[in-house]
Structures are given as structure tokens and as C-alpha cells.
Amino acid sequence: MANTCPWCSAQGREADGPHTEWTFTSDTVDSDSFEPFSVLNLDYQLESDLHGDIKANGTQKIALKPVSMGGGTVPGKVTTVKLDVSYGDGATWQKVTLAKGADGYWTGSFRTAKKPGGFLSVRASAETNTGFGVENEIIRAYGLR
């Protein structure tokens, strides 16, 4: 399933469009017996200005938290969270090492590109021990000032 980013195109940032894929387990049920269930999603914490720009030529801290998209509980125990960043609209990616914190956030840091005026793209994923997962790619997610 694809997810769209209305604010990206409004800011001229949408190169190829954000893309999100969910993995989940379901079963066949009678149409009258449908019960909604939570899917995994990612919350990002990244210090940016009001335009969504981050400082070029510096170290940037980032935190990701796997959450339930429906506001319920996360379906299972989160076992893996991964993050990559790109300064070339996803042509090449750099791995960001993340550490799991006690508060459910996975944190890391990376060096931003040296020159302002470009963009930062992010590619992240998370998985649980129950087979639920999410993969999220946002090209031109943040500007570089």
C-alpha cells in the first residue's frame, strides 16, 4: 500500500514520492466478523526548522519509534529497526547505526552533506517478532540549509 505526502509536493520536495509498505498477518473471516487490527508505523524525531530543513555540514541526531498506526498496541515485540540516508535522491544510501533506548526510541546520528541547498532522503524499516513490519522511503524528506 502506498502512502502520499501532501506537504512534500507543496514544498517542491517530492522527487519520486514517499513510499510505505506494511507487512502483516491476516486470516479469512466472514464479512460480518471483521475486526480491525493495528499495523506497524514509524515516528521520526529529527531537529529541523519550521520549513523542514536541517543544517548542512554537521552532525544530526535522529530517533525512530515503531508505533501502532491505529493508536493501539504495537503488534508484537520490535526486534529490528534500520535507517539509511541519501543526499542524491536515493541513488546511493548510507547506513545509520541505531541503538535501542529504554523509551522505545531507536537513536543514531549521521553527518549531513557539506553543501546547503540539497536534500536529505530517508529509508527506514522496522520488524516485530510476530511478522509485522513497515518499510518507509521518503525522497527529499528534508532540505539542507
N, C-alpha and C positions, 0 to 999 in steps of 0.2 A: 504494500500500500504506500503510495507517495504522499508526502506532506508538503504543503506550499508555505512560502514565507512572504506575506504581503508587504512587510516593511523593507525587505531586501530590494525589490524592484523599485520601490518608491525612493530609495537612496542610491539607485544606479549600481547596486552591488551584485545583482543576480546574474552570474555568468552562465551557469548551467542549471540553476535551480537547486534548492535543497532537496535532499532525498532521504527518506527514512523507511526502513524495513523492520517489521516486527516478526519474531518467531514465537509461536505459542502452541499449546496443545489443546485440542478440542475434540468433541465427540458428536455423533449424530444424535439429535433429540427430536421429539415431536415439536411441531411449530408452536404449540401452546405451552411448551415446557422450557422455553428459552430462558436461561439465566445469564445475565451479564457477568463478565469476568474482567479482572484487571490485566493490562498488558504493561510491559516494562517501558519506561521512558527515561530520558536523561535531563537533569537540570544542570546548567552551566553557571559557574561563578567566575567572572573574569572582570577585572577592573578596567572600565572603559569610560570615555566621556559621554555626554548626552547624545552625541552623534553616532555612538557605537565604534569609536576609534580608539586604538591603543597606541602607546608610544613606540616609535621605531627605535632601533639600536639600543635595546635594553633587555633586562630580564623580566619576563612576565609570569606571574603566578596564575594558576588556573585550578579550579576544583570542579569535579563532576560528581553528581549524586544520582544513582539509579533510584527511580521512584515509580510508584504506580500511576499510570496515566489517568485512571479513573478516580484517583484520590483514596483508594483503598490501601490494602497492604501489598507490599512487593511480593509477587508470586514466587516464593522460594528464597533461598539464601544466595546473595550475589557472590559469584566466585571469580569473575573476571571483569575488569574494566580496562579498555585500551583507548589511547588517544594518539592521533597523528596530526601534524600541522603542515601547511603548504603555503608558500609565498608565490607560487606560479599557477594559480587556479587549478590545483590538483594534478599538475603534470608530474610532480615529484612530491614525496611526503617524507617528513622527518618524525621519527617516533619520539613521544614524550613519555618518560618514565613516571609512573604514578605510584603513590603509596596510599594504602588504605588507612583512613583515620577512624577513631572510635565513634565519630559523629555520623558515619555513613558516607562521608565525602571521600573521594579519591583525589589526592592533590599532587601537583607536579609544577614544574616551571620549565621555561624554554626561552631561548634568545630570539628576539624579534629581528626581522630583516633590518639592515643598516639604513636603508633609504626610506624616508617618508613618501607617501603618495601611493603606495601599493596596497595590497590586501592580504589578510590572513584568512585562510580556509581551514576548516576543522573537519576531522573524520574521527568519530568515536563509536565505541560499541560496549555493550555490557551483556553478561550472561548469568543465568541462575542455575542452581543445581537441579531444577525441575524442568529444564528445557525451554524456558522463556528467554528471549533475548531481544535486543534492539541494536540496529546499526544506523548511524546518523551521519550524513555528509552535508556540510554547508559550504559551498564555494562562495568566496568573498564575504564571509561572515562578519569580519571586522576590517575597518580601514586602518592604515598606518599613518600616524601624524608625525 
